């Protein structure tokens, strides 16, 4: 007959705990990856946008973040 001793029970508990904490660790890594991708997506959406041409220097700038180009008469 197969003996089901305390040692085998302890090994089983350790394996189950190892798998449990392994899944928790992988889940945390996935959450961090999703958060990082979301932040990169937000950054990209802030960079892209409607482009307008500066009437003074004739360069195109993003309408939301247009800044003074330093030339006389710049409307931004």
Secondary structure in CASP SS format (residue, H / E / C, confidence):
PFRMAT SS
TARGET T0000
AUTHOR 0000-0000-0000
METHOD secondary structure of the structure
MODEL  1
X C 1.00
X C 1.00
X C 1.00
X C 1.00
X C 1.00
X H 1.00
X H 1.00
X H 1.00
X H 1.00
X H 1.00
X H 1.00
X H 1.00
X H 1.00
X H 1.00
X H 1.00
X H 1.00
X H 1.00
X H 1.00
X H 1.00
X H 1.00
X H 1.00
X H 1.00
X H 1.00
X H 1.00
X H 1.00
X H 1.00
X H 1.00
X H 1.00
X H 1.00
X H 1.00
X H 1.00
X H 1.00
X H 1.00
X H 1.00
X H 1.00
X H 1.00
X H 1.00
X H 1.00
X H 1.00
X H 1.00
X H 1.00
X H 1.00
X H 1.00
X H 1.00
X H 1.00
X H 1.00
X H 1.00
X C 1.00
X C 1.00
X C 1.00
X E 1.00
X E 1.00
X E 1.00
X C 1.00
X C 1.00
X C 1.00
X C 1.00
X C 1.00
X C 1.00
X E 1.00
X E 1.00
X E 1.00
X H 1.00
X H 1.00
X H 1.00
X C 1.00
X C 1.00
X C 1.00
X C 1.00
X C 1.00
X C 1.00
X C 1.00
X C 1.00
X C 1.00
X C 1.00
X C 1.00
END
